[in-house]
Amino acid sequence: MIRNSNIEKTYIAKVIGEFPEGEIDVNEPILMSKRRKPHQVHPDGKPSRTLFKRLSYCKDSDTSILRCIPITGRTHQIRIHTKHLGHPIVGDPIYGPINEDEGTYEEIWENRREYLKNKSETPPENISLESECIDCCVPIPDPPLEKLTQCLHSYSYKCNLWHFKTKIPQWAEGITEDMVLDNGIDNPPS
């Protein structure tokens, strides 16, 4: 049933920055990397579509809470599309930001690759030689302890026979079930 796209999926995400208001329809192809690099939006990729709607914005933390409805089901699709829009998911160890003085994850991966290539005796800081994404095999640097929560939550799965939903996560304070499920879409496009 999941392979035939008969299940409507709804996610909640917390992203960096003030996400635009209204419904945002991202219809950008995703290229699945085969060389231990992150997947990315690319013209040669597979069709990928996600609907986003901002549910709230917190000026103090400069973060937005979104409802995300993936129309297609690519690996890391929501994470890639939010990064593509310039609003990466808080705590995302592959596509999200880290402390500015440490650089981006791409820079950390490059440091890791250089370390492995040159077989230096001491690995650079924040480089894990063990961790990698189980889906795409991209190396994941060890994040600081306070950044161990990735703010992307699978909230609701629904088909014509059943509907499963979870509780709203603590990091989405102030968001209600009505806000998430009132998507303004009678039938999400397939």
Summary of the structure (lengths in Angstrom):
residues: 190
radius of gyration: 17.6
end to end distance: 13.7
largest distance: 58.5
contacts: 535
relative contact order: 0.21
helix: 19%
strand: 26%
